[in-house]
Each structure stands twice: as structure tokens, then as C-alpha cells.
């Protein structure tokens, strides 16, 4: 028996490919979904773009038949925009028809009352709760979901004979054996007999061997790793062969500070890259910088406050301990004004090709998988991209720890030689910050 999937608008705003993701089943788009897509299509953000892509896809399908009667897809299945829905039963189940959301739900309910197997698909938790309350089967759109509990951490601990650790230290290399390691995965070797006998290595796929860390103890403007997770993260950040790095961790684990410190070293000291380009998604401001006064640069300065705080801390560390705060600010202003450090809104990165730059996207957990793809695909020759974020601190109403672009990227890229990942768990900001992160 064919299933009927009734899609909520937010599913298509999240991923227009959802139209073609239900195989040989029937996809129903209530008329209210089309109306809401029309409202979003004028927006300049990712939702507006996805609304336009969905509308264009539907317009293309018109050439194959009448959407009101159902159009067969090349991939299998049918898409229908029903036009004859009797909403008279809405009052019987306690739903007001004053909102489009409720009319979308009622469309699914009425189709189910006709004896069909109906599944309501929505990214909105409250809509799924209401669907369940009126007897509908409801689900999230999970095509780009990963299990956060089993997410790749970037390192593992293995027990070995003491002789293996001694062999590693003497030869600076150790055969990987039959272990199935990921490229650039870190291995914490621990002696089976002497627990304090340990070694930290990185798996290099082209040699099929475990190699010692090279960059983990370098001082980055006074910033040095405080634990082995930070040491492994720094190894990835300073390795030019690893061109995509993801750092996942809660507040205070040092992911943003390390990324910025490494970026400054690579751009200012080593001259490996021509510019440090920094961006963050603008969820709290309605995903647009237009609501703040001033020029684009002035708006970005307000929005990038946390980034400036970290940069000031790093720059002060490169000078003497007695240096005044204002001198650090002046150094930062000079770097920004000269273009060595550039702040950019994600909106303005689409369509660009960005060569030979060190790109940091902070708070990447607030981005959809498609937004992450858009940013990474902007990377030109010689560019390195670093994504940082906390999947448990998400402001986007249609994303969660399992469906955001950052965790999706980690899961999909973990087998690639140019990719490296580290999950940071230890809070190094302060005793108070650590207490808050663990208890509150």
C-alpha cells in the first residue's frame, strides 16, 4: 500500500530536495504550503532561496501533468497539490482554521479519514505534537540526520603492548596493522600493563601508519593547548594538508579561541594564507544584518563581538604582560583596516570563489546542511575552512543536535583525507564556566 506523506512548509524551506525524497510514495503539498512558499520567496536568506528552488521545481513538474491530479516523478512516486479539501471537520477535533499551520494539519487528517495511510512530515516540534494529538502519525524530515550520540569524535583510545609504545617513540612511526582508522584520526595508545605509559599519534592514510604530532605544542600568540583534545585540534588547524576542520564542543572548550589563534599564525606570521576570513550565522538578528544601524562593516562589528573578544585576548598575548589593553585594540583595528582580517556575512559568500584564505565559520551548528555545503564549496585553491560550534546550543528553530549542518558535515566527511575533526569536552574557560556547562 502506498503511503501518503503530507509535507509541512518548513521541510521544503529546510531542504527543497524533500520533494523527491519519498521514493515510490505519494507526496502531498497542501495549498497553504504553496501560499507560504510564496510569502518566503522574496527573502534574501537561505529560506527564501529554498522557497524559490521549490517553486521552480513545481513549475517544472507542471509540464508533465496537472499537479491537482498528481504528477508522476522520474524517481518514482507522485506529487499532488489537493484542491478539494473539506475543512468542516476541523471544529470536531479542536483545531481552529485561522492559521495555515492548522489547515495543513487538517489536510493530512482528512486524507487519513478517507482510509489512506498518512504520515505528516514537519520540522516544527509543536506541529508534530498537534498532529499526534489528533491521531496522525508524525515525523521529522530525517534525510540529513545523524545520531549525535554516535558522532565521530576524531580520536580513540586503544590498548597495546608496552613494546609498541616504545617502538613508536624510537622510530617515530608505527604500522597501523589491521585497525580501521579514519584519515587524520588521532590514536591515544595506552599500555595494557603500565597505564601511565602512553603515546598520542595521528593516522596518516597514505602511509597507513601512526605518526607523531608535529604542531600540537606550538604557542599561538600565548595560546597553548591545555589538554590532549586541544592539542589534537591544534594539530589539525596548523596542518596545511588538512583543508577542512570541524571543531565541536560546548561553551568554554576553546574551539573558537584555538581556531582564531591558528588562523592568525597562519596568516600574519607564516604568510601561508593571504587573509583570515571570519563569519557567523545571524540567527538572533532574523538571519539578516539589516536590522542594525550603520554600514555593513559597522553592523558586522556589533554582531561579531565574541570574535573580537577572542582576537583581543590572542593579540595581547603576543606582547609583553604589561601591555595596555588599548594597544591590543589598536593592533586589531590595524589588521581589520588593512584587510588581513575580514568579517563577512554568510549571505555575501554565496557566488564567490575564495582562494588562499583561512576561513573560520563560528556557531556553525545554526546552519543547515545546505548552508554548510554552500560555504565549503566557496573555497578556492589554497583555502582552508574551519567550522566550529556547539550542537547542543542551537538557535535555529528547525534544527537540532542531530540535523544541523555541522554534525552532518562531520558524519559525511570523516573518511576524506583532507578532513579532520575533533570533539572537545573539557571546559578550560574558568571553574565557573565549567560548573555552569555541567550543572545548569
KATA-V427930 format. One record per run of one state. SS is the DSSP state (H for helix, E for strand, - for the rest). FROM is the first residue (numbers start at 0). TO is the last residue. If there is no record, write none. Layout:
BEGIN
ss = <SS:SS>
from = <FROM:FROM>
to = <TO:TO>
END
This chain:
BEGIN
ss = <-:E:-:H:-:H:-:E:-:H:-:H:-:E:-:E:-:H:-:H:-:E:-:H:-:E:-:H:-:E:-:H:-:E:-:E:-:E:H:-:E:-:E:-:E:-:H:-:E:-:H:-:E:-:H:-:H:-:H:-:H:-:E:-:H:-:E:-:E:-:H:-:H:-:E:-:E:-:H:-:E:-:H:->
from = <0:3:7:8:14:15:20:25:28:30:40:45:64:70:72:77:80:86:93:99:113:117:121:124:133:136:139:147:150:154:160:161:171:172:175:185:191:197:204:207:208:212:219:220:222:223:227:238:243:249:254:269:274:280:282:285:295:303:304:317:324:337:340:343:345:349:353:354:356:362:363:366:368:376:378:379:383:389:404:413:418:424:430:439>
to = <2:6:7:13:14:19:24:27:29:39:44:63:69:71:76:79:85:92:98:112:116:120:123:132:135:138:146:149:153:159:160:170:171:174:184:190:196:203:206:207:211:218:219:221:222:226:237:242:248:253:268:273:279:281:284:294:302:303:316:323:336:339:342:344:348:352:353:355:361:362:365:367:375:377:378:382:388:403:412:417:423:429:438:439>
END
